[in-house]
Amino acid sequence: MIKLISLATALAAAMGGVALAGQCEDDIAKIDGALATMELAPDERAQLEDMREQALKLCSAGNVQEGLDVASEAKAMLRIE
């Protein structure tokens, strides 16, 4: 019984991570779209591109919540949801 509960808990945690990882991909795509269409000052564009890369690296390394936080900050700067 304990093994079954442990397995169920591990499965639920893994599925939650997959959902967050999908959110990372969605946020990165939104940032990419905004960077492709918006006119930005060169220094602002460089900062946002750096933030995008940081978010991507964090998400890829399994630090999904940190990646989402960085992506959220970049989206706020771009005034997108």
HELIX and SHEET records of a PDB file:
HELIX    1   1 ILE A    2  THR A   37  1                                  36    
HELIX    2   2 PRO A   42  SER A   60  1                                  19    
HELIX    3   3 VAL A   64  LEU A   78  1                                  15    
END                                                                             
